[in-house]
Amino acid sequence: LGNTIQNSNQKGGTFEFNLVQLYNKSRMLRSLNTPVDQQAPPPPPEPSKNPKDSTAKVKRKQSEGLHGFPKTAAQLLTMIKRIGATYNEGASTFIPGYMDSTQFLGQNLRSNEPGFDFIFGKQPDINWLQDAASKGLISRDPFLNNLYRQTYDQRFSLSASLEPFRDFAIDLNMDKTFSRTYSSLFKDTTGAGTYANLNPYAGGGFSIS
């Protein structure tokens, strides 16, 4: 009945973007993201009415900023403070009836099978199986009834932090999962090297929350 070989692979990535640092590059928007207790107090009123008085100019410059409706509109436009995303996927393959042996890292150095592509996680298809069978790598025993199986899983997460108004924070999270399975009976049905893919079954499902 031969041996069984199996491989798998995992891939993933993470994305994180802090929009507050982008907003703070604007002097006018920086005050929207600075806590009140950390903001510089306004300068005291200056009785001098001399238009050339430098202190009055400093006062006017420090008092510049967004107020009223423009400030509210800017808060709404910049309410997204952070965006993060995570993506992961994995796949595996189980092959019964394998007639070769393994040596280093699962590879037979004499026959160069099952191949470094399989060892490093490449997921074979029916053509790969047919090619392996033509090389005599799949058992011809009629009692071979173990199923060839493949699985695939995918996970995606998205999160965001919103603050439409000061001290009013909203956290949004979305998760999506997807899975798929495939199985079949790949065997020699005649004993003469004629292989068939019997009873293939594919199933899966997904969820979003």
N, C-alpha and C positions, 0 to 999 in steps of 0.2 A: 504493500500500500504506500510505500515511500515515506517521506518526511513532510513536515509542514514548515513553511516559511511565512514570515509576516514582517511588514514594514509600516512606518507611520511618519507623518511630518506635521509640524506646527509652524504657523506663521502669524505674526501679529504686529501691531503698532499702536502708539499712543500719541495723541495730539492735545496740546494745552496752549491756550492763547489768553493772556491777560490783557484785556482791552483797556483797563484803567491806565496802564503805562502809556498806551497810545493817546488816550484822552489828555493825559497830563502834559503832553508835549505842547498843548495849547495853553497859553497863559489864562485866557478867559474861561476855559473849561476846567482848569486845574482847581479852581475854588469850589466847583461842584462836587469834587471827590475828596476834598479836605474836610475832616471833621471840624465842627464849629469851635471846639476847645483848642484846636491847633491853628486856627486862622489868626492872622495878625489883627489886633484890635484897630479900629479906625483912629486916625490921628485926632487929637483934641481940636476943637474949633479955634480958628485963628482970627482974632479981632481985626487984624490989619486988612485993609481993603486995597492996599497998593497992588495994582495988577502986575507989577514987576517983582513982587515979593516971591522969592524962591520957595518959601515954606508953603504958600498957597498952591503953587504948582505941584509940589509933592503931594499935598492933600488931594488935589483933583486927580492926580495919577493913581493914587492908592484907592480912591473911591470908584475908579472905573471898573466895570464888570457887567455881568448880566443881571437884570432885575425884571420883575414882573413877568409878563407873558413870554418874552424871549428866554428868560431863565427856565420857566416851566417847560417850554418847547425843547430846550437844550437837554434838560433832565430826561425827557421822554426819548429823545433821539440817542442819548448815550446811556440808556438804562441797562444795556447788556454789558456786564462787567467781566464775565469770564465764559469761555466756551471750551469744553473738553470732549474728546472722543477716544474710544478704545475699540480696536477691531482685532479679532482673533479667529482663526480657522484651523481646523485639523482634519486629517484624513488618514485612513489605515486600510490595509489590504491583507487578507488571510488566504493563502494558497495551500491546499492539501495535495498530497500525491507527488511531492517533489522528489525526484529520483537522485539528484546530485547531493554531494556533501558540502560542508562549509569549512573554511579554514580561518583566514585572517579577516576580521570584521564581517563575517558572514559571507565572504567571497571565496570561491574555490579558485586558487591561483593557477591551477592546471587547466581548467576548462573556461576560466573567466566568466563563470556563471554564479549567481543570477544577474550579474552586471552591477557596476557601481551606481548606475542610475537608480536601480531598485534599492540598493543599500542606502543611498542618501535620500530616499523617501519618495521617489517618483511613483505615482499611482498607475499601475498597468491597466490596459484595457483588453478587450477580447482578442485583438490582434496580437498583443504581447503573449497571451496564453497560447494562441494558435502557433506562434513562432516557437515558443518553448516546447510545445508538444511535438513539433516537427523535428526538434533536436533530441527527442527522447527524454526530456526533462520531466514529463508528466506521466504518472503511472498508467499502464494499460490494463491494470487489474480490474475485472468486472465488479469486484466487491468494493471498489472505491465509491463511497457514497457520502463523503464529507463535502460540505458546501464551500464553494468559493465565495468569499464575503468581502464587501467593501463598505466603509462608513465615511460619512462626511458631516462635519459640524461647523457651524458658523455663528459667531456671536458679535454683536455690535451694540455699543453703549454710547449715548450722547447725553451730555449734561451742560447746563447753562445756569449762570447766576444773574438775576435781574434785580435792579434797584431803581424803580421808577421815581421814588421819592426818598429823601434821606431817612435812614433808619427803617425803611420798609423793603425788606429783602424777600425775593422769591427764588426758589430753587426748582429747576425743571430737570427731569430725568426721563430718558427713553431707552428701553432695552429691546433688542430684537434678537431672536434665536432661530436658527434654521438647522434642520438635521435631515439626512438622507441615508438610506441603507439600500444595498443591492446584494443579492445572493443568487447563485445558480449552481447547478450540478454540472460541472465540466468534466466529461469523462469519455473514454473510448467505448463506443457503443457496439462495435463489431469485433474488437480484438485484433483488428488489422491496421490500427493507427488512424482510424476515422473518428475524430473527436466531435462532440456536439455539445452545445450549450443548452442544457435541459432545465425546464421549470424556472426561467428567470423571474425574479421578483424584485420590484423596486417600490420602496415606500419612504415616506418622510413626513415632515410637518414643520410648522413655524409658529412663533408666537411673538406678539408685540405688546409691550406694556409701558 
